[in-house]
Amino acid sequence: MDISDEDDTYPFAGYKKVLAGIYEAIRLGQGKRVLDIGFGTGVLAGMLYKNGYEITGIDFSERMIQIAQEKMPSARLIHHDFSKGLPAELADSKYDAIICTYAIHHLDDAAKTKFLKELQTHLNIAGKIYIGDVAFCTREELNACRESCGDEWDGDEFYIVAEEVSREIVGVQFEKVSYCAGILSLDGAVSIGKE
C-alpha cells in the first residue's frame, strides 16, 4: 500500500489522502458513533478511536479483528462478511458516520447499491456514509485507468463509478483524490434510491 501510494500508482495512489479526507470530514461532523465496514487492522478507526469516537466495526478476518482490538480495546468489533449485509446484532443500530475504505470493491455494482441503501437506514439525522476506494467519476475514467494499468489491473474487483451510483441513489457526492481513488459520500435514508 505505502509503496503504491508514494509512487502514485494503481491501486493505492491517494490512499493516505483518502483516509485523511474521511477522517477530517467525520471530525467536522456531528456525533461520535462510527461504524467501520471492513476495518482491517483499524488504521482509520484507530485514529478516530484515539479521539474519543465510539467504534463499531465489521470484518471477515479474525486476525484483523485481533490486531484492531489491541489498538481499540473498548471498540465493538464483529466477525462478519459484509457481502451478506449487516449482521443481525446491528439491525436496530444507528450511527453518525459509516465508513468503508478499500473494501466495498468486493461487491459487484448491484450488490454495492443494495448495501449502500441498507447502510443509509442506519444513519442518525445528519449522519453520512463515506466510502474511500479505487473510484472514478465516469466509466470512461475507469476504462482509461484499466487500459493504462494493463496486467496490473485487478479484474476481480468492482470499482465505484460515481455517476452510475448517483443514478441509483439520490444525493451522492464524489471527491476525486487521485487518478484512481476518491471518496463517495451520501446522506441517510431520506435520500434512498430513485423510483
N, C-alpha and C positions, 0 to 999 in steps of 0.2 A: 504494500500500500504506500508506504512512505516514499519508496523509490519512484513509483509511478506518479505520485503527487508532485514530488520535487522535479521530476523530469518533464512534467506536464504531458504525460502520455495516458492513453486509454488503458485501463478503465478508471483510474483514480485521479486523473487530473482535476484539481479543485477540491479534493477530499477534505482537507483541513478548512478550506473556506466554507464548504457546505456545513460542516459541523459547527463552525463559529457563527455562521449566519442563523442557524436554527437556535443555537444557544442564546444569542442576543435577542432574537425575536421572542423567545419564551421569557427571558428576563424583563423585556419591556411590556409583556402581557400581564394579565391579572391571574391571581390564584397560584397555588403551589402543588396541585395534584397532576402528575405526569404519568402517562402510560407509554412505555417504550416497547415497540414491536420488533423482535429480532435484535436484542440489545448486544449480542456478542459478549465481549469482555467488559462492557459497560463504560466505554470511553466517554460518550456524551452524557449518558445517565449519571455517571460518576461525577462529572463536573457539576451537574445540577444538584445532585445529592449533597455534595460538599457545600452548596449554597442554600441548603435548607428545604429543598423540594422533596415532596413525598413521592417516592418512585415505586411504581408497579411495572414489572417487566415480563415479557414472554419470550422464550427462546426454546428451540428444539434440542439444543445441545446441553446435556447435563454438565459437561466440562466447562462450558462458557458460564453457566449458572454458578458453578462453584467459584470460578475466578471473579465474577462480578459480585457475588455475595461477600467475598472477602473485602472488596472495595466499599460495599454498601451494606453493612451488617443488618440494618433495620428495613431494607427495601423488601418488598414483596415480589419475589421472583418465581415465576411459574414455568414448569416444564410443559411446553405445548407447541404443536406445529400450527402456525397461524394460517397455513393454507386451508385449514379446516374451520376458519373463522376464529372468533374469540372463545376462550374456554368458558364453560358453563358458570364457573365461580365468579366471572366478571359480568354476568348478564345484566345486573342492575347497577353497575358502577358507572360513574361519570367522572370526567377529567377536564382539567383546564387546558391541557395540551396533550396531544397524542403524537408521538414521533416514530419514525421508521427510517433508518438510514442504511442504505446499501443492502436491503433485504427484500423489498417488495418486487424486485425484478424476477423473483422466482415464480410469481403468479402471472399467468397469461392475461391478456388485456381484459377479457370478460370477467375473470375471477378478481382482477385488480379493482375494476369498477365496483363490483358487488361488495368487496371487502371495504373499500373506501366509504361506500354508502352505509355499511354496517357501523364503521367507526364513527361516522357523523352522529349517530344516535347516542353515542357515549360521551359527547361533549357537554360540558356545562355551558350556560349562557356566556357568550363572548369567548368561548374556547375555540381552539384552532388545531387543525391537523397539519403537521409538517413532514413531508416526505423528501428526503435528500437521497439522491441516487444518480446513476447514469441516466440522463434525461435530456430531452430535446424539445424545442418549441414546436417543430414541424416534422413530419415524416421525411421530408426532403433532407433536413439536417441529419436525421438518424441515418438515412441511406448514404449520405456523403461521408459520415464518420465510419460507417461499416466498410465502405469502399477503401477509404484511406488506411484502415487498420488491417485489411487483408486477413491473413491467417490468425492474427491476434484476436479477432472478433469472436466473442462467445455467443454462438448461435443458439445455446440452450437457455438464454436469459431473455426476458421480455421487458424492454426498457420503456419508460414513460415517454409519451408524446403528448405534450400539454394541450395542444389544440384538439386532439382526439378525446382526451379525458374531459375537456370542457364541453364537448358535445353531449356527454352523458351526465355530467354533474354541473349544476349551476354554481357560479361563484369561485371557480378555480383561478388561482393566481400562480404565476410561474416566474421565478427569478433565475435567469441563466447565470451560472457561476464560472463555467469553463466551456470549451467547445463540446464536452461530453458529459457535463454534470449540471444539475440545477436543483432548486428547491421548489416543490409543488406545495402550495398551501390551500386549505379550504376551511370553510366555517362549518357550523353544526347543522343539525337535521332540518332546519328551516330551508336549507338550500339543496335538499336531496333531489336528485335527478329530474330531468325533463320528462314530461308525459308524452 
